[in-house]
Amino acid sequence: MYKENSCGYIYTYACHENERRLCEMELTALFGHSPNTEGYIATDKRMDPSRSPFISYRIDILLTGGDPGSVTLQAAELDLQGATFKVVCIKRGGMLAFSYEEQRELERQIGSRIRGKADMRTPEVTFGLMLIDGNWLLGICHAAESVWLRHKSKPRNYSTGLSTAVARALVNIAVPEPYAVKAIDPCCGMGNVLIEALSMGIDIVGRDINPLAVRGARINLCHFGYGDDRVSLGDLNEIGELYDAAIVDMPYNLCSVLSPVERGEMLRSIRRFSQRTVIVSTEQLEKEIVDAGFRIHDYGTVSKSSFVRHIWVCGANR
């Protein structure tokens, strides 16, 4: 009888070179350890693969063996009760050493033992085969859905605003475990971070000192079906409520030039109201961040052409 319980999970991921460090920071936050360089993470943590803009698949491991023959024999125990399926080789880890023809043969061998109806076009179940550290794994493949792509087209936008993929990764770095977490984006601009966080079920509010940004964020939130009451007009230095996490894209355009004194005041205010903070800036602010009382846990950059953003993951020195 076919069972859906698994004995662990494999997540495959991919990223552009310019986003590699951001990808590493996000996956480290989500899974508690750095990803390897072979494009996959093995873990006991079950998570929706659509949460990350870098994850391609989650494979729920069902069978393991020391060689393909062992997995093939075990596959005979899988009974899909008439459901359609296909088997695919996941091109990560040791599978890269096999030719295209060899991979297709492995798929045919294992697929021939599974009790169900093969369908290579629109299967109800997709099984993924991987070779990791000499072990063969077969499991159910769950493809990630590129949710953030739906958020690219907004009624209001900043030309230099965070992309939806970067915004989503920053949210995951700040809030790796969403349950019972209160988050804030105190410089929310047009609401890119808010929309990504809300789409993942995270309790977040936004704030901005610019009334045009607040209006734009409210329009964008309503466009995607979220309440405009989550965004307020105001100076972040006046925030009195405490939050578990904050994502702060420091002002940097010509209309938002800050002096070192103003930046320092902002950073000290953020440290006061947030326990975990992701700070983003186009300038190198490490000394100012430390001087404001933060402890830096991780650092990286993400770039687009010559435009570079610095990212710090911080906790307060309390």
Backbone as CSV, one residue per row, in Angstrom:
resi,resn,N_x,N_y,N_z,CA_x,CA_y,CA_z,C_x,C_y,C_z
1,MET,0.849,-1.196,0.000,0.000,0.000,0.000,0.886,1.248,0.000
2,TYR,0.550,2.202,-0.829,1.342,3.426,-0.941,1.124,4.336,0.259
3,LYS,2.215,4.813,0.863,2.121,5.725,2.017,2.794,7.046,1.668
4,GLU,2.283,8.142,2.261,2.862,9.451,1.969,3.848,9.912,3.033
5,ASN,4.029,9.128,4.108,4.990,9.552,5.113,6.408,9.389,4.578
6,SER,7.324,10.238,5.052,8.681,10.210,4.520,9.680,10.002,5.642
7,CYS,10.933,9.754,5.259,12.005,9.591,6.251,13.031,10.701,6.075
8,GLY,12.568,11.889,5.794,13.433,13.034,5.605,13.137,13.742,4.296
9,TYR,13.811,14.862,4.078,13.515,15.701,2.927,14.807,16.178,2.260
10,ILE,14.720,16.326,0.961,15.780,16.951,0.179,15.175,18.167,-0.512
11,TYR,15.845,19.313,-0.393,15.421,20.519,-1.111,16.510,20.852,-2.124
12,THR,16.122,21.011,-3.374,17.084,21.445,-4.391,16.923,22.939,-4.601
13,TYR,18.014,23.597,-4.916,17.966,25.055,-5.081,18.899,25.495,-6.198
14,ALA,18.639,26.702,-6.703,19.479,27.295,-7.748,19.383,28.807,-7.638
15,CYS,20.443,29.493,-8.017,20.427,30.957,-7.957,21.419,31.523,-8.964
16,HIS,21.210,32.789,-9.297,22.159,33.513,-10.139,23.383,33.845,-9.304
17,GLU,24.521,33.954,-9.926,25.756,34.232,-9.208,25.656,35.511,-8.375
18,ASN,24.966,36.532,-8.887,24.825,37.793,-8.165,23.997,37.656,-6.895
19,GLU,23.230,36.561,-6.793,22.374,36.354,-5.622,22.853,35.195,-4.761
20,ARG,24.040,34.673,-5.052,24.503,33.475,-4.351,24.608,33.695,-2.848
21,ARG,25.177,34.811,-2.455,25.347,35.047,-1.006,23.985,35.226,-0.331
22,LEU,23.061,35.911,-0.999,21.712,36.074,-0.444,21.040,34.713,-0.298
23,CYS,21.200,33.857,-1.300,20.648,32.505,-1.255,21.221,31.732,-0.065
24,GLU,22.517,31.798,0.133,23.157,31.110,1.255,22.620,31.624,2.585
25,MET,22.474,32.937,2.702,21.972,33.522,3.947,20.540,33.068,4.220
26,GLU,19.718,33.030,3.174,18.321,32.630,3.355,18.211,31.161,3.750
27,LEU,18.900,30.283,3.034,18.806,28.856,3.332,19.397,28.532,4.694
28,THR,20.437,29.236,5.089,21.006,29.051,6.423,19.994,29.429,7.493
29,ALA,19.284,30.532,7.283,18.263,30.957,8.246,17.118,29.955,8.306
30,LEU,16.692,29.452,7.154,15.538,28.555,7.105,15.844,27.175,7.675
31,PHE,17.060,26.655,7.424,17.365,25.274,7.792,18.369,25.133,8.930
32,GLY,18.949,26.235,9.363,19.841,26.172,10.516,21.266,25.783,10.211
33,HIS,21.607,25.582,8.942,22.992,25.297,8.579,23.221,25.726,7.135
34,SER,24.470,25.964,6.791,24.812,26.449,5.459,24.546,25.383,4.407
35,PRO,24.063,25.779,3.232,23.853,24.803,2.154,25.185,24.354,1.575
36,ASN,25.191,23.154,0.977,26.410,22.710,0.304,26.496,23.362,-1.072
37,THR,27.541,23.039,-1.786,27.746,23.661,-3.105,27.182,22.815,-4.244
38,GLU,26.491,21.717,-3.906,25.995,20.809,-4.937,24.519,21.039,-5.262
39,GLY,23.924,22.095,-4.693,22.576,22.470,-5.078,21.462,21.756,-4.358
40,TYR,21.739,21.199,-3.177,20.662,20.565,-2.417,20.935,20.679,-0.913
41,ILE,19.870,20.527,-0.125,19.970,20.477,1.330,19.204,19.264,1.813
42,ALA,19.829,18.438,2.660,19.169,17.296,3.288,18.792,17.709,4.710
43,THR,17.550,17.451,5.103,17.062,17.923,6.396,15.853,17.120,6.857
44,ASP,15.520,17.242,8.131,14.288,16.658,8.659,13.160,17.683,8.685
45,LYS,13.445,18.908,8.258,12.445,19.978,8.328,11.535,19.963,7.105
46,ARG,10.235,19.936,7.351,9.252,19.978,6.263,8.774,21.413,6.087
47,MET,8.888,21.933,4.879,8.546,23.311,4.598,7.985,23.409,3.184
48,ASP,7.072,24.320,2.982,6.540,24.558,1.643,7.686,25.031,0.746
49,PRO,8.002,24.321,-0.326,9.133,24.733,-1.180,8.898,26.075,-1.862
50,SER,7.634,26.509,-1.942,7.330,27.787,-2.584,7.710,28.976,-1.706
51,ARG,8.128,28.706,-0.491,8.475,29.801,0.399,9.725,30.550,-0.065
52,SER,10.685,29.833,-0.596,11.943,30.451,-1.005,11.967,30.716,-2.505
53,PRO,12.510,31.861,-2.924,12.646,32.107,-4.369,13.760,31.287,-5.009
54,PHE,14.542,30.570,-4.193,15.681,29.809,-4.716,15.433,28.300,-4.743
55,ILE,14.474,27.807,-3.975,14.216,26.375,-3.930,13.423,25.947,-5.156
56,SER,13.847,24.838,-5.753,13.169,24.292,-6.937,12.195,23.179,-6.568
57,TYR,12.641,22.241,-5.717,11.829,21.083,-5.354,12.020,20.733,-3.886
58,ARG,10.994,20.119,-3.326,11.146,19.354,-2.073,10.883,17.899,-2.417
59,ILE,11.809,17.015,-2.058,11.617,15.583,-2.272,11.378,14.929,-0.924
60,ASP,10.202,14.344,-0.736,9.876,13.608,0.483,10.388,12.182,0.319
61,ILE,11.467,11.854,1.000,12.153,10.581,0.786,11.293,9.405,1.272
62,LEU,11.098,8.440,0.400,10.331,7.232,0.731,11.208,5.990,0.816
63,LEU,12.193,5.877,-0.107,13.014,4.681,-0.197,14.486,5.064,-0.294
64,THR,15.342,4.258,0.305,16.784,4.471,0.189,17.454,3.129,-0.085
65,GLY,18.593,3.158,-0.748,19.320,1.922,-1.043,20.748,2.205,-1.429
66,GLY,21.584,1.185,-1.355,22.990,1.347,-1.693,23.268,1.293,-3.179
67,ASP,22.255,0.865,-3.965,22.430,0.804,-5.417,21.057,0.910,-6.069
68,PRO,20.987,1.193,-7.370,19.696,1.334,-8.038,18.827,0.080,-7.955
69,GLY,19.471,-1.109,-7.968,18.716,-2.347,-7.901,17.920,-2.457,-6.611
70,SER,18.528,-2.026,-5.503,17.839,-2.066,-4.211,16.616,-1.157,-4.213
71,VAL,16.768,0.036,-4.773,15.638,0.969,-4.854,14.567,0.415,-5.792
72,THR,14.979,-0.197,-6.882,14.024,-0.771,-7.835,13.177,-1.859,-7.179
73,LEU,13.815,-2.736,-6.399,13.075,-3.790,-5.710,12.072,-3.207,-4.714
74,GLN,12.492,-2.188,-3.975,11.602,-1.563,-2.998,10.445,-0.829,-3.672
75,ALA,10.686,-0.310,-4.878,9.654,0.440,-5.593,8.436,-0.416,-5.900
76,ALA,8.612,-1.736,-5.916,7.490,-2.635,-6.171,6.443,-2.564,-5.061
77,GLU,6.837,-2.037,-3.895,5.903,-1.906,-2.779,5.000,-0.677,-2.919
78,LEU,5.325,0.194,-3.869,4.542,1.419,-4.047,3.324,1.128,-4.908
79,ASP,2.154,1.300,-4.337,0.898,1.058,-5.054,0.115,2.364,-5.091
80,LEU,-0.018,2.948,-6.252,-0.691,4.241,-6.397,-2.195,4.106,-6.580
81,GLN,-2.693,2.886,-6.560,-4.131,2.627,-6.648,-4.765,3.337,-7.851
82,GLY,-4.092,3.199,-8.984,-4.626,3.745,-10.223,-4.174,5.144,-10.572
83,ALA,-3.514,5.826,-9.658,-3.054,7.197,-9.938,-1.924,7.169,-10.961
84,THR,-1.802,8.245,-11.733,-0.740,8.343,-12.731,0.541,8.857,-12.094
85,PHE,1.686,8.543,-12.710,2.973,8.928,-12.126,4.055,8.985,-13.202
86,LYS,5.172,9.568,-12.815,6.404,9.445,-13.594,7.581,9.485,-12.627
87,VAL,8.726,8.989,-13.080,9.960,8.995,-12.303,10.961,9.880,-13.036
88,VAL,11.607,10.794,-12.311,12.614,11.664,-12.922,13.883,11.630,-12.083
89,CYS,15.014,11.683,-12.748,16.296,11.818,-12.064,16.525,13.289,-11.743
90,ILE,16.779,13.570,-10.474,17.065,14.939,-10.047,18.548,15.192,-10.230
91,LYS,18.890,16.127,-11.086,20.282,16.331,-11.494,21.052,17.144,-10.464
92,ARG,21.285,16.541,-9.327,22.096,17.109,-8.252,22.937,15.992,-7.671
93,GLY,23.960,16.365,-6.893,24.782,15.348,-6.257,25.447,14.434,-7.266
94,GLY,25.487,13.140,-6.953,26.184,12.173,-7.789,25.495,11.877,-9.102
95,MET,24.238,12.299,-9.265,23.509,12.011,-10.499,24.147,12.688,-11.709
96,LEU,24.921,13.715,-11.476,25.556,14.432,-12.582,26.590,13.565,-13.307
97,ALA,27.041,12.501,-12.635,28.045,11.624,-13.246,27.445,10.685,-14.288
98,PHE,26.104,10.625,-14.359,25.435,9.716,-15.286,25.008,10.457,-16.552
99,SER,25.116,9.774,-17.682,24.714,10.375,-18.956,23.199,10.471,-19.042
100,TYR,22.724,11.206,-20.019,21.279,11.347,-20.239,20.638,9.974,-20.458
101,GLU,21.264,9.141,-21.278,20.710,7.819,-21.570,20.672,6.949,-20.319
102,GLU,21.713,7.028,-19.493,21.745,6.232,-18.260,20.655,6.686,-17.284
103,GLN,20.423,7.976,-17.216,19.376,8.475,-16.330,17.991,8.022,-16.800
104,ARG,17.750,8.065,-18.122,16.452,7.615,-18.644,16.239,6.129,-18.358
105,GLU,17.322,5.330,-18.436,17.211,3.901,-18.166,16.875,3.644,-16.691
106,LEU,17.489,4.407,-15.806,17.165,4.284,-14.382,15.695,4.617,-14.133
107,GLU,15.217,5.662,-14.786,13.810,6.053,-14.632,12.873,4.947,-15.110
108,ARG,13.230,4.325,-16.240,12.387,3.252,-16.796,12.390,2.017,-15.879
109,GLN,13.566,1.650,-15.365,13.658,0.478,-14.500,12.792,0.626,-13.247
110,ILE,12.925,1.771,-12.588,12.168,1.980,-11.349,10.685,2.151,-11.652
111,GLY,10.371,2.905,-12.693,8.970,3.129,-13.047,8.236,1.847,-13.402
112,SER,8.960,0.868,-13.950,8.318,-0.391,-14.358,7.856,-1.218,-13.164
113,ARG,8.402,-0.929,-11.964,8.043,-1.705,-10.785,6.926,-1.053,-9.964
114,ILE,6.693,0.217,-10.177,5.665,0.914,-9.393,4.281,0.552,-9.920
115,ARG,3.370,0.242,-9.007,2.011,-0.125,-9.400,1.180,1.136,-9.579
116,GLY,0.994,1.521,-10.822,0.254,2.723,-11.184,0.322,2.879,-12.691
117,LYS,-0.186,3.986,-13.187,-0.205,4.222,-14.632,0.803,5.318,-14.974
118,ALA,1.799,4.978,-15.780,2.816,5.958,-16.154,2.218,7.043,-17.043
119,ASP,2.586,8.290,-16.760,2.131,9.440,-17.541,3.239,10.481,-17.487
120,MET,3.951,10.652,-18.590,5.103,11.556,-18.611,4.714,13.019,-18.769
121,ARG,3.475,13.310,-19.134,3.059,14.696,-19.393,2.427,15.358,-18.171
122,THR,1.355,14.767,-17.665,0.632,15.389,-16.544,0.375,14.348,-15.449
123,PRO,1.426,13.855,-14.812,1.238,12.829,-13.785,0.641,13.411,-12.504
124,GLU,-0.089,12.583,-11.796,-0.616,12.995,-10.492,0.469,12.951,-9.416
125,VAL,1.437,12.057,-9.581,2.551,11.922,-8.642,3.854,11.897,-9.430
126,THR,4.817,12.697,-8.992,6.151,12.658,-9.590,7.132,12.138,-8.553
127,PHE,7.854,11.070,-8.903,8.880,10.525,-8.030,10.237,11.053,-8.487
128,GLY,11.045,11.474,-7.529,12.388,11.947,-7.834,13.437,10.966,-7.346
129,LEU,14.431,10.677,-8.197,15.534,9.784,-7.856,16.815,10.604,-7.735
130,MET,17.536,10.433,-6.619,18.784,11.160,-6.403,19.859,10.220,-5.892
131,LEU,21.099,10.583,-6.151,22.263,9.886,-5.617,23.048,10.875,-4.776
132,ILE,23.081,10.642,-3.448,23.733,11.564,-2.525,24.697,10.796,-1.631
133,ASP,25.966,11.139,-1.706,26.993,10.505,-0.855,26.940,8.979,-0.937
134,GLY,26.736,8.459,-2.140,26.718,7.022,-2.346,25.396,6.346,-2.031
135,ASN,24.405,7.087,-1.573,23.092,6.533,-1.257,22.073,6.939,-2.320
136,TRP,21.275,5.974,-2.758,20.210,6.246,-3.718,18.919,6.519,-2.959
137,LEU,18.236,7.593,-3.350,17.019,8.023,-2.674,15.889,8.151,-3.685
138,LEU,14.710,7.684,-3.310,13.524,7.878,-4.145,12.437,8.493,-3.280
139,GLY,11.826,9.549,-3.763,10.777,10.211,-2.992,9.824,10.981,-3.875
140,ILE,8.812,11.536,-3.251,7.816,12.328,-3.974,8.343,13.736,-4.186
141,CYS,8.259,14.192,-5.419,8.738,15.527,-5.799,7.609,16.546,-5.689
142,HIS,7.854,17.624,-4.952,6.912,18.736,-4.884,7.603,19.961,-5.483
143,ALA,7.135,20.407,-6.626,7.755,21.562,-7.291,7.347,22.854,-6.593
144,ALA,8.301,23.766,-6.474,8.006,25.079,-5.905,7.211,25.907,-6.904
145,GLU,6.308,26.707,-6.375,5.537,27.633,-7.208,6.143,29.020,-7.053
146,SER,6.403,29.698,-8.142,7.044,31.020,-8.093,6.030,32.098,-7.728
147,VAL,5.608,32.070,-6.458,4.561,32.980,-5.984,4.964,34.437,-6.185
148,TRP,6.235,34.760,-5.896,6.699,36.142,-5.957,6.609,36.738,-7.362
149,LEU,6.624,35.884,-8.390,6.509,36.412,-9.752,5.162,37.089,-9.976
150,ARG,4.129,36.609,-9.286,2.804,37.227,-9.407,2.790,38.639,-8.816
151,HIS,3.740,38.918,-7.951,3.765,40.209,-7.256,4.612,41.254,-7.973
152,LYS,5.211,40.891,-9.112,6.073,41.841,-9.813,5.283,42.996,-10.408
153,SER,4.083,42.689,-10.877,3.262,43.721,-11.512,2.371,44.373,-10.464
154,LYS,2.723,45.573,-10.063,1.997,46.313,-9.028,1.494,47.638,-9.596
155,PRO,0.422,48.180,-9.037,-0.042,49.507,-9.475,0.989,50.596,-9.205
156,ARG,1.757,50.443,-8.094,2.747,51.454,-7.722,4.104,50.784,-7.536
157,ASN,5.163,51.443,-8.011,6.511,50.874,-7.913,7.558,51.966,-7.801
158,TYR,8.678,51.656,-7.125,9.894,52.459,-7.172,10.834,51.775,-8.160
159,SER,11.497,52.546,-8.994,12.430,51.941,-9.953,13.605,51.279,-9.244
160,THR,13.973,51.792,-8.064,15.105,51.221,-7.319,14.638,50.398,-6.126
161,GLY,13.360,50.057,-6.082,12.838,49.266,-4.976,13.356,47.835,-5.018
162,LEU,13.208,47.130,-3.903,13.618,45.733,-3.832,12.821,44.896,-4.822
163,SER,13.473,43.975,-5.491,12.746,43.036,-6.348,11.926,42.105,-5.457
164,THR,10.919,41.479,-6.045,10.067,40.600,-5.243,10.859,39.399,-4.716
165,ALA,11.792,38.870,-5.512,12.586,37.722,-5.058,13.493,38.110,-3.895
166,VAL,14.161,39.259,-4.000,15.037,39.716,-2.920,14.208,40.019,-1.676
167,ALA,13.074,40.680,-1.848,12.213,40.989,-0.707,11.782,39.710,0.007
168,ARG,11.425,38.684,-0.760,10.982,37.424,-0.168,12.122,36.756,0.603
169,ALA,13.319,36.762,0.033,14.466,36.175,0.721,14.772,36.917,2.015
170,LEU,14.680,38.235,2.001,14.942,39.024,3.213,13.939,38.698,4.309
171,VAL,12.685,38.514,3.928,11.659,38.140,4.911,11.999,36.789,5.530
172,ASN,12.413,35.829,4.709,12.760,34.505,5.227,13.969,34.548,6.148
173,ILE,14.913,35.437,5.865,16.080,35.600,6.741,15.653,36.187,8.079
174,ALA,14.753,37.159,8.036,14.311,37.815,9.268,13.355,36.947,10.069
175,VAL,12.508,36.179,9.363,11.466,35.387,10.039,11.528,33.938,9.531
176,PRO,12.539,33.180,9.944,12.620,31.787,9.476,11.512,30.900,10.035
177,GLU,10.978,31.239,11.222,9.873,30.490,11.829,8.718,31.461,12.058
178,PRO,7.711,31.450,11.189,6.670,32.489,11.227,5.698,32.402,12.405
179,TYR,5.581,31.240,13.045,4.538,31.057,14.053,4.686,32.059,15.204
180,ALA,3.605,32.789,15.469,3.512,33.727,16.598,4.578,34.817,16.564
181,VAL,5.035,35.179,15.377,6.039,36.234,15.232,5.371,37.525,14.762
182,LYS,5.724,38.636,15.397,5.268,39.960,14.969,6.436,40.664,14.296
183,ALA,6.236,41.063,13.039,7.313,41.685,12.276,6.893,43.070,11.797
184,ILE,7.892,43.873,11.441,7.628,45.230,10.949,8.637,45.592,9.864
185,ASP,8.165,46.357,8.884,9.035,47.017,7.914,8.838,48.510,8.145
186,PRO,9.737,49.157,8.897,9.528,50.555,9.289,9.881,51.579,8.219
187,CYS,10.428,51.126,7.083,10.698,51.988,5.925,10.126,51.264,4.712
188,CYS,8.829,51.061,4.700,8.230,50.061,3.817,8.127,50.468,2.353
189,GLY,8.316,51.756,2.038,8.225,52.154,0.641,6.900,51.734,0.037
190,MET,6.951,51.073,-1.121,5.732,50.659,-1.808,5.201,49.293,-1.352
191,GLY,5.807,48.729,-0.307,5.235,47.543,0.303,5.712,46.215,-0.229
192,ASN,6.842,46.163,-0.945,7.321,44.897,-1.507,7.550,43.838,-0.431
193,VAL,8.201,44.226,0.661,8.465,43.291,1.752,7.160,42.853,2.403
194,LEU,6.244,43.790,2.605,4.959,43.473,3.245,4.192,42.426,2.447
195,ILE,4.146,42.598,1.143,3.370,41.680,0.288,3.963,40.279,0.329
196,GLU,5.293,40.174,0.268,5.911,38.845,0.329,5.659,38.197,1.682
197,ALA,5.792,38.963,2.762,5.570,38.405,4.094,4.118,37.967,4.275
198,LEU,3.183,38.792,3.867,1.767,38.455,4.018,1.396,37.235,3.191
199,SER,2.014,37.081,2.017,1.716,35.917,1.174,2.188,34.623,1.809
200,MET,3.101,34.727,2.793,3.577,33.549,3.516,2.901,33.398,4.879
201,GLY,1.884,34.213,5.130,1.138,34.104,6.374,1.815,34.738,7.572
202,ILE,2.772,35.631,7.336,3.504,36.274,8.433,2.760,37.529,8.889
203,ASP,2.667,37.700,10.188,2.012,38.868,10.780,2.985,40.044,10.730
204,ILE,2.755,40.974,9.809,3.677,42.089,9.612,2.905,43.379,9.393
205,VAL,3.502,44.476,9.826,2.949,45.811,9.573,4.038,46.654,8.923
206,GLY,3.614,47.734,8.276,4.551,48.627,7.618,4.379,50.056,8.092
207,ARG,5.417,50.840,7.877,5.411,52.246,8.292,6.352,52.991,7.353
208,ASP,6.035,54.235,7.092,6.937,55.061,6.296,6.673,56.519,6.627
209,ILE,7.723,57.311,6.556,7.600,58.736,6.858,7.111,59.534,5.651
210,ASN,7.143,58.898,4.479,6.748,59.555,3.229,5.284,59.237,2.930
211,PRO,4.404,60.247,2.913,2.978,59.985,2.669,2.704,59.386,1.286
212,LEU,3.528,59.727,0.296,3.336,59.150,-1.044,3.645,57.653,-1.038
213,ALA,4.674,57.264,-0.271,5.019,55.843,-0.163,3.912,55.086,0.562
214,VAL,3.391,55.676,1.625,2.310,55.031,2.380,1.090,54.820,1.491
215,ARG,0.752,55.843,0.714,-0.393,55.714,-0.186,-0.138,54.618,-1.224
216,GLY,1.078,54.598,-1.795,1.413,53.582,-2.787,1.383,52.180,-2.201
217,ALA,1.907,52.021,-0.978,1.910,50.711,-0.330,0.484,50.235,-0.081
218,ARG,-0.377,51.137,0.346,-1.767,50.762,0.611,-2.475,50.327,-0.678
219,ILE,-2.204,51.024,-1.752,-2.800,50.652,-3.046,-2.315,49.270,-3.462
220,ASN,-0.998,49.021,-3.309,-0.437,47.726,-3.689,-0.987,46.591,-2.828
221,LEU,-1.115,46.830,-1.531,-1.657,45.802,-0.640,-3.087,45.446,-1.026
222,CYS,-3.887,46.458,-1.287,-5.277,46.211,-1.697,-5.333,45.463,-3.025
223,HIS,-4.415,45.776,-3.917,-4.376,45.114,-5.225,-4.224,43.606,-5.081
224,PHE,-3.477,43.176,-4.052,-3.257,41.742,-3.842,-4.162,41.162,-2.758
225,GLY,-5.161,41.923,-2.359,-6.166,41.397,-1.440,-5.837,41.520,0.029
226,TYR,-4.878,42.383,0.386,-4.532,42.585,1.790,-5.051,43.934,2.273
227,GLY,-5.282,44.030,3.561,-5.849,45.256,4.119,-4.865,46.410,4.130
228,ASP,-5.355,47.608,3.773,-4.472,48.774,3.778,-4.231,49.323,5.175
229,ASP,-4.899,48.755,6.193,-4.702,49.224,7.561,-3.400,48.711,8.164
230,ARG,-2.657,47.905,7.420,-1.370,47.401,7.919,-0.237,48.401,7.711
231,VAL,-0.509,49.505,7.043,0.529,50.506,6.777,0.142,51.823,7.447
232,SER,1.079,52.416,8.175,0.816,53.688,8.857,1.877,54.713,8.475
233,LEU,1.510,55.968,8.596,2.412,57.092,8.326,3.099,57.493,9.625
234,GLY,4.428,57.561,9.599,5.115,57.990,10.809,6.604,57.730,10.774
235,ASP,7.297,58.374,11.683,8.742,58.274,11.843,9.063,57.011,12.637
236,LEU,10.002,56.209,12.176,10.330,54.976,12.907,10.921,55.266,14.284
237,ASN,11.489,56.464,14.465,12.037,56.828,15.777,10.951,56.963,16.839
238,GLU,9.699,57.027,16.398,8.587,57.176,17.340,7.864,55.857,17.621
239,ILE,8.365,54.760,17.072,7.729,53.458,17.300,7.936,53.040,18.747
240,GLY,6.834,52.716,19.419,6.905,52.329,20.830,6.679,50.856,21.069
241,GLU,6.010,50.171,20.125,5.712,48.756,20.291,6.946,47.906,19.997
242,LEU,7.025,46.737,20.637,8.139,45.822,20.419,7.778,44.792,19.358
243,TYR,8.771,44.402,18.550,8.570,43.426,17.476,9.633,42.334,17.559
244,ASP,9.243,41.159,17.105,10.189,40.039,17.088,11.216,40.194,15.976
245,ALA,10.806,40.818,14.873,11.707,40.942,13.726,11.395,42.209,12.942
246,ALA,12.436,42.740,12.299,12.278,43.918,11.437,13.125,43.734,10.189
247,ILE,12.584,44.180,9.066,13.337,44.225,7.816,13.425,45.699,7.436
248,VAL,14.639,46.221,7.357,14.824,47.663,7.168,15.693,47.923,5.944
249,ASP,15.084,48.431,4.893,15.830,48.876,3.716,16.104,50.359,3.926
250,MET,17.329,50.689,4.339,17.665,52.064,4.724,17.456,53.019,3.551
251,PRO,16.891,54.205,3.829,16.674,55.190,2.758,17.979,55.545,2.063
252,TYR,17.912,55.681,0.727,19.147,55.954,-0.007,18.946,56.827,-1.236
253,ASN,17.690,57.110,-1.636,17.538,57.906,-2.861,17.749,59.393,-2.583
254,LEU,17.702,60.196,-3.610,18.028,61.616,-3.493,17.097,62.369,-2.560
255,CYS,15.876,61.851,-2.401,14.906,62.516,-1.525,15.034,62.055,-0.081
256,SER,15.937,61.114,0.180,16.029,60.520,1.524,17.467,60.479,2.021
257,VAL,18.264,61.504,1.686,19.654,61.528,2.115,19.710,61.730,3.623
258,LEU,20.430,60.839,4.310,20.533,60.903,5.766,21.952,61.267,6.183
259,SER,22.064,62.095,7.193,23.371,62.387,7.772,23.758,61.234,8.686
260,PRO,25.044,61.086,9.019,25.458,60.037,9.957,24.716,60.114,11.287
261,VAL,24.424,61.323,11.738,23.691,61.491,13.009,22.282,60.919,12.886
262,GLU,21.607,61.216,11.767,20.247,60.698,11.551,20.251,59.184,11.407
263,ARG,21.253,58.653,10.696,21.355,57.196,10.547,21.556,56.532,11.901
264,GLY,22.421,57.120,12.708,22.669,56.563,14.033,21.417,56.550,14.885
265,GLU,20.638,57.615,14.807,19.391,57.674,15.561,18.421,56.592,15.084
266,MET,18.333,56.416,13.754,17.473,55.376,13.201,17.899,53.993,13.686
267,LEU,19.185,53.710,13.599,19.680,52.387,13.975,19.450,52.108,15.460
268,ARG,19.654,53.107,16.306,19.412,52.903,17.738,17.932,52.665,18.013
269,SER,17.058,53.356,17.265,15.614,53.145,17.429,15.227,51.733,17.009
270,ILE,15.784,51.279,15.887,15.483,49.920,15.408,15.932,48.882,16.436
271,ARG,17.125,49.064,16.989,17.614,48.137,18.007,16.685,48.104,19.223
272,ARG,16.097,49.240,19.533,15.217,49.335,20.701,13.928,48.545,20.524
273,PHE,13.336,48.561,19.293,12.018,47.938,19.149,12.034,46.563,18.465
274,SER,13.209,46.085,18.018,13.243,44.803,17.301,14.282,43.858,17.902
275,GLN,13.908,42.570,18.041,14.835,41.576,18.575,15.793,41.054,17.501
276,ARG,15.268,40.806,16.305,16.088,40.322,15.184,15.852,41.269,14.021
277,THR,16.927,41.747,13.418,16.786,42.772,12.385,17.647,42.442,11.168
278,VAL,17.048,42.584,9.996,17.790,42.511,8.745,17.896,43.930,8.209
279,ILE,19.105,44.428,8.124,19.362,45.798,7.669,19.946,45.751,6.261
280,VAL,19.375,46.543,5.368,19.816,46.605,3.974,20.239,48.032,3.665
281,SER,21.374,48.189,3.020,21.844,49.536,2.685,22.736,49.488,1.450
282,THR,22.736,50.578,0.709,23.651,50.700,-0.428,25.027,51.179,0.028
283,GLU,25.141,51.519,1.302,26.414,51.970,1.866,26.934,50.946,2.863
284,GLN,28.226,50.966,3.114,28.833,50.075,4.095,28.641,50.696,5.488
285,LEU,27.789,50.100,6.296,27.404,50.682,7.587,27.823,49.829,8.781
286,GLU,28.749,48.915,8.594,29.049,47.975,9.676,29.427,48.672,10.979
287,LYS,30.301,49.670,10.915,30.721,50.349,12.143,29.543,51.053,12.802
288,GLU,28.705,51.703,12.000,27.547,52.403,12.559,26.562,51.421,13.188
289,ILE,26.409,50.250,12.570,25.495,49.234,13.101,26.001,48.729,14.453
290,VAL,27.294,48.456,14.546,27.880,47.992,15.805,27.801,49.097,16.860
291,ASP,28.095,50.328,16.455,28.039,51.458,17.394,26.633,51.678,17.934
292,ALA,25.621,51.288,17.155,24.238,51.460,17.594,23.807,50.381,18.580
293,GLY,24.678,49.402,18.832,24.375,48.384,19.828,23.945,47.045,19.280
294,PHE,24.126,46.834,17.970,23.761,45.557,17.369,24.927,44.565,17.426
295,ARG,24.585,43.280,17.455,25.545,42.219,17.224,25.263,41.656,15.833
296,ILE,26.241,41.642,14.942,26.056,41.161,13.572,26.261,39.651,13.526
297,HIS,25.239,38.923,13.081,25.297,37.464,12.999,25.680,36.968,11.604
298,ASP,25.338,37.730,10.575,25.632,37.304,9.206,25.686,38.538,8.321
299,TYR,26.407,38.408,7.215,26.562,39.545,6.290,26.716,39.018,4.875
300,GLY,26.154,39.757,3.923,26.326,39.409,2.518,25.891,40.560,1.641
301,THR,26.004,40.372,0.344,25.572,41.389,-0.614,24.735,40.741,-1.702
302,VAL,23.945,41.557,-2.351,23.224,41.138,-3.548,23.358,42.276,-4.544
303,SER,23.610,41.946,-5.802,23.870,43.002,-6.777,23.026,42.832,-8.024
304,LYS,22.800,43.950,-8.679,22.163,43.973,-9.986,22.939,44.967,-10.823
305,SER,23.679,44.459,-11.802,24.641,45.280,-12.560,25.631,45.875,-11.565
306,SER,25.755,47.188,-11.528,26.705,47.819,-10.603,26.048,48.252,-9.296
307,PHE,24.743,48.003,-9.154,24.006,48.419,-7.963,24.114,47.321,-6.907
308,VAL,24.776,47.628,-5.794,25.043,46.633,-4.755,24.310,47.001,-3.478
309,ARG,23.646,46.009,-2.909,23.025,46.177,-1.597,23.790,45.334,-0.577
310,HIS,24.101,45.926,0.578,24.705,45.232,1.680,23.596,44.762,2.618
311,ILE,23.762,43.549,3.180,22.740,42.976,4.035,23.396,42.477,5.325
312,TRP,22.874,42.935,6.458,23.344,42.490,7.754,22.195,41.833,8.518
313,VAL,22.475,40.694,9.128,21.494,40.050,10.015,21.980,40.319,11.431
314,CYS,21.136,40.978,12.200,21.583,41.506,13.494,20.659,41.103,14.641
315,GLY,21.253,41.035,15.820,20.515,40.919,17.062,20.970,42.034,17.971
316,ALA,20.146,42.387,18.939,20.482,43.496,19.825,21.421,43.029,20.935
317,ASN,22.409,43.848,21.246,23.263,43.612,22.407,22.540,44.120,23.647
318,ARG,21.753,43.281,24.279,20.952,43.737,25.418,21.642,43.319,26.716
